[in-house]
């Protein structure tokens, strides 16, 4: 005599749990990808800021040297 396999409530709850976990994982992966993009943007902004600061320091040094030479030769 063949027995029919009944879907138990445990398997139904397990499949619902798996579906919920899959949705959470896809949401987490999407969020992590967005964060990676934000971090890359912040990294490029920081590099631009470092370049601007270096430029200001060099220009300030040149202006300071010129002012110093003008005061020295007067």
C-alpha positions in Angstrom: 0.0 0.0 0.0 1.4 3.4 -1.0 1.4 6.1 1.5 0.8 9.7 0.4 3.3 12.2 1.7 1.5 15.1 3.4 3.1 18.5 3.7 3.6 19.1 7.3 3.3 22.4 8.9 7.0 22.3 9.7 7.9 22.2 6.0 5.5 25.0 5.2 6.9 27.2 8.0 10.4 26.3 6.8 9.7 27.3 3.2 8.1 30.6 4.4 11.2 31.2 6.6 13.5 30.5 3.6 11.5 33.0 1.5 11.8 35.6 4.2 15.5 35.0 4.6 16.0 35.2 0.8 14.3 38.6 0.7 16.4 39.8 3.6 19.6 38.7 2.0 18.7 40.4 -1.3 18.0 43.6 0.6 21.3 43.3 2.5 23.2 42.7 -0.7 21.5 45.7 -2.4 22.3 47.9 0.7 25.9 46.7 0.7 26.3 47.6 -2.9 24.9 51.1 -2.3 27.3 51.5 0.6 30.2 50.5 -1.6 29.3 53.2 -4.1 29.0 55.8 -1.3 32.4 54.8 0.1 34.0 55.1 -3.4 32.4 58.6 -3.8 33.7 59.6 -0.4 37.1 58.3 -1.2 37.3 60.3 -4.4 36.1 63.4 -2.6 38.8 63.0 0.0 41.5 62.7 -2.7 40.2 65.9 -4.3 40.3 67.6 -0.9 43.9 66.5 -0.4 44.8 67.9 -3.8 43.2 71.2 -3.0 44.9 71.5 0.3 48.3 70.6 -1.2 47.7 73.3 -3.9 46.8 75.9 -1.3 50.0 75.1 0.7 52.2 75.3 -2.3 50.6 78.6 -3.4 50.9 80.0 0.1 54.5 79.0 0.3 55.3 80.7 -3.0 53.5 83.9 -1.9 55.3 83.8 1.5 58.6 83.4 -0.3 57.9 86.4 -2.6 56.8 88.5 0.4 59.9 87.5 2.3 62.2 88.3 -0.6 60.5 91.7 -1.0 60.9 92.6 2.6 64.5 91.3 2.6 65.6 93.5 -0.4 63.9 96.7 0.9 
